[in-house]
Each structure stands twice: as C-alpha cells, then as structure tokens.
Amino acid sequence: MDLRVWVVATETSVTEAASLLSDDETARAARFTAEGARDLFVVSRAVQRMLGSALLGIAPGEVTFGRNCLRCGDRDHGKPRFLARQSLEYSVSHSGALVLVGYAPTGRIGLDIEADDRRTDLTAMLPRIASPAEGRRIGQLPPKERRSACLRLWTRKEAVAKLTGHGLALPFIKFSVDGQTASADGPVADWPDEPVWLRDLPVQAGYTAALATSPAPAEVTVERLTSLAALRV
Ligand SMILES: CC(C)(COP(=O)(O)OP(=O)(O)OC[C@H]1O[C@@H](n2cnc3c(N)ncnc32)[C@H](O)[C@@H]1OP(=O)(O)O)[C@@H](O)C(=O)NCCC(=O)NCCS
C-alpha cells in the first residue's frame, strides 16, 4: 500500500477554503475569536470536503460527515468519517499555520502535526505522556534535545490515538512509540489487534509530524497543495 499525505498552508488557501464550507461550518467559523484557529478550522473542513469529493466522486458540497466520540458517544466530535463510505479511513491534523490530511486506501490511519513553537511545555507534561522507559530515555538526553524529543513522542502518540479514534482518552503512559510500531506496556483497553506502524513525516521546518497506519505503507509521499482544487487521489 502506497500512501499520500497532503499539507496545506492556511495563508494560501483560506479564501478558497471559505467558499467550500457548508452554512453550518461557516457559522461555526464565525464564532472563533482567534484568527489563526479560525483559519485552521476553515481549511481543515474544506480540505476534508475536497478529499471526500475526490474519493467519492461527488461535489465537495455533497460530502457529509459522521463523527462519534468513543469516550462520551457524542456525534459532534470524535474521529471523522465520510457518511457515504464509512469504512474508508482518513485523518486530519492542524497546528500553527498548516493542515495535514491523508487517507488509508486499506486499513487505518492517524495523523498528527504540531508547530515546534507551541506554547504548552511538553517537557513538563512528560510524566503524563511518556511510558516509564520513554521518560527515562528522554530524561537522559542533553536538556537542549529534550524539547524536540518530547514533540516527536507527542506527535507519534497522538497519531496512534487518532488511528484508534480514542484521542486523549487513550492512556498515553501505557504504550510506547520509540520503535517502528507502537507497543502496549501491559493491557490497554481497545488496543488494536494489528500492529500500528509509525513514521515521522518531514513536512516543513518548524513543524513535527507523525503518521500511524495499520498495515505498514510501502511508500509515503508528502505533497504540498497550493490550491485545494489540485487535490487528486
Ligand atoms: C482528537 C485529539 C487528540 C485531537 O488533538 P488536537 O491536537 O487538538 O487536534 P489535531 O489538529 O491533531 O486534530 C484535529 C482533528 O482530529 C480529528 N479528530 C477529532 N477527534 C478525533 C478522534 N477521537 N480520533 C481521530 N480523529 C479525531 C478531527 O477531524 C479534527 O479536525 P476538525 O475538527 O477540523 O475536523 C483531541 O482533540 C482529543 O482527544 N479530543 C477529545 C477531547 C475530549 O476528550 N473532549 C471531551 C469528549 S467527551
């Protein structure tokens, strides 16, 4: 299985993206007070419409989504799916000024991207996100290397959590992502039966990104989109 992941900069695509949203999405976008967060929402929802359109062979405006939170059962959040083909897995992530999207031709996928300058101090969060072995490894690194190691760890864990659909409900300290595949350290509820393969994605300087898939992809291509209309599957 070969896999393509698309990266979109909000700056170059937000105007085009805004024209693709449903009335409900446009109303939600208007409620954001922070411009950066609003632009990420607008581009994320538009690129999901374009991907659905390309995969399903329908107009972007006809794409409908289903979400289902595995924690609370709410249908307003959780892993998104195309209602017309719910077996088809895709994942989206956004941070800073970039949106990342990809789909799995077969199997499952999770993506995560983080801007390296994010304000939350992941180093301080280490006891809550790293397994004991990961915590020891990062703790032994020179201080100037710890921040990027934490970002790498976090994006890999979030990619796994988005593949399973559990999001932050997955106990991050109970599984490890240091290897080529994620491994549960003891029993983890709803842990996937199949191996979950991990890759770090070279997206852009200033960002850390990871891909989780099951099964392993042979090739992964990261493609930068300057226009959403150029998304072809
Ligand atoms: C899923 C989650 C890990 C995403 O983290 P994040 O770094 O903030 O966001 P990202 O930019 O990486 O990803 C956002 C995208 O992930 C997708 N997503 C949301 N929940 C998801 C889940 N459970 N599994 C997979 N993908 C999910 C959405 O498509 C979302 O983009 P969109 O809203 O623009 O469509 C995190 O938001 C989460 O777990 N949220 C749940 C919070 C919660 O528990 N709320 C209470 C519920 S009862």
The ligand as a MOL file (V3000), in Angstrom:
LIG
                    3D

  0  0  0     0  0            999 V3000
M  V30 BEGIN CTAB
M  V30 COUNTS 48 50 0 0 0
M  V30 BEGIN ATOM
M  V30 1 C -8.5040 14.0410 18.9010 0
M  V30 2 C -7.4930 14.9270 19.5830 0
M  V30 3 C -6.3690 14.0410 20.1000 0
M  V30 4 C -7.0010 15.9130 18.5470 0
M  V30 5 O -5.9970 16.7000 19.0830 0
M  V30 6 P -5.5100 18.1210 18.5710 0
M  V30 7 O -4.0260 18.0650 18.5620 0
M  V30 8 O -6.1810 19.1510 19.3560 0
M  V30 9 O -6.0390 18.3200 17.1300 0
M  V30 10 P -5.4940 17.9280 15.7040 0
M  V30 11 O -5.3320 19.1720 14.9450 0
M  V30 12 O -4.3420 16.9940 15.7230 0
M  V30 13 O -6.7190 17.1050 15.1100 0
M  V30 14 C -7.9520 17.6880 14.9580 0
M  V30 15 C -8.7580 16.7950 14.0550 0
M  V30 16 O -8.7690 15.4790 14.5690 0
M  V30 17 C -9.9910 14.8760 14.2010 0
M  V30 18 N -10.4410 14.1850 15.3920 0
M  V30 19 C -11.1150 14.6830 16.4380 0
M  V30 20 N -11.3110 13.7110 17.3390 0
M  V30 21 C -10.7390 12.6020 16.8430 0
M  V30 22 C -10.5990 11.2810 17.3290 0
M  V30 23 N -11.1060 10.9110 18.5030 0
M  V30 24 N -9.9340 10.3880 16.5800 0
M  V30 25 C -9.4180 10.7430 15.3880 0
M  V30 26 N -9.5090 11.9870 14.8690 0
M  V30 27 C -10.1630 12.8900 15.6100 0
M  V30 28 C -10.9380 15.9520 13.7190 0
M  V30 29 O -11.1320 15.7630 12.3470 0
M  V30 30 C -10.1840 17.2310 13.9840 0
M  V30 31 O -10.2500 18.1710 12.9370 0
M  V30 32 P -11.5540 19.0300 12.5810 0
M  V30 33 O -12.2800 19.2820 13.8640 0
M  V30 34 O -11.0180 20.2580 11.9440 0
M  V30 35 O -12.3440 18.1470 11.6670 0
M  V30 36 C -8.0450 15.6580 20.7670 0
M  V30 37 O -8.7260 16.7810 20.3050 0
M  V30 38 C -8.9990 14.8640 21.6100 0
M  V30 39 O -8.7600 13.7770 22.0920 0
M  V30 40 N -10.0810 15.4770 21.8450 0
M  V30 41 C -11.0640 14.9060 22.6980 0
M  V30 42 C -11.2200 15.8680 23.8100 0
M  V30 43 C -12.1960 15.2960 24.7060 0
M  V30 44 O -11.9780 14.2390 25.2370 0
M  V30 45 N -13.3000 16.0070 24.8420 0
M  V30 46 C -14.3540 15.5660 25.6350 0
M  V30 47 C -15.0660 14.4720 24.9110 0
M  V30 48 S -16.2110 13.6870 25.9270 0
M  V30 END ATOM
M  V30 BEGIN BOND
M  V30 1 1 1 2
M  V30 2 1 2 3
M  V30 3 1 2 4
M  V30 4 1 2 36
M  V30 5 1 4 5
M  V30 6 1 5 6
M  V30 7 2 6 7
M  V30 8 1 6 8
M  V30 9 1 6 9
M  V30 10 1 9 10
M  V30 11 2 10 11
M  V30 12 1 10 12
M  V30 13 1 10 13
M  V30 14 1 13 14
M  V30 15 1 14 15
M  V30 16 1 15 16
M  V30 17 1 15 30
M  V30 18 1 16 17
M  V30 19 1 17 18
M  V30 20 1 17 28
M  V30 21 1 18 19
M  V30 22 1 18 27
M  V30 23 2 19 20
M  V30 24 1 20 21
M  V30 25 1 21 22
M  V30 26 2 21 27
M  V30 27 1 22 23
M  V30 28 2 22 24
M  V30 29 1 24 25
M  V30 30 2 25 26
M  V30 31 1 26 27
M  V30 32 1 28 29
M  V30 33 1 28 30
M  V30 34 1 30 31
M  V30 35 1 31 32
M  V30 36 2 32 33
M  V30 37 1 32 34
M  V30 38 1 32 35
M  V30 39 1 36 37
M  V30 40 1 36 38
M  V30 41 2 38 39
M  V30 42 1 38 40
M  V30 43 1 40 41
M  V30 44 1 41 42
M  V30 45 1 42 43
M  V30 46 2 43 44
M  V30 47 1 43 45
M  V30 48 1 45 46
M  V30 49 1 46 47
M  V30 50 1 47 48
M  V30 END BOND
M  V30 END CTAB
M  END
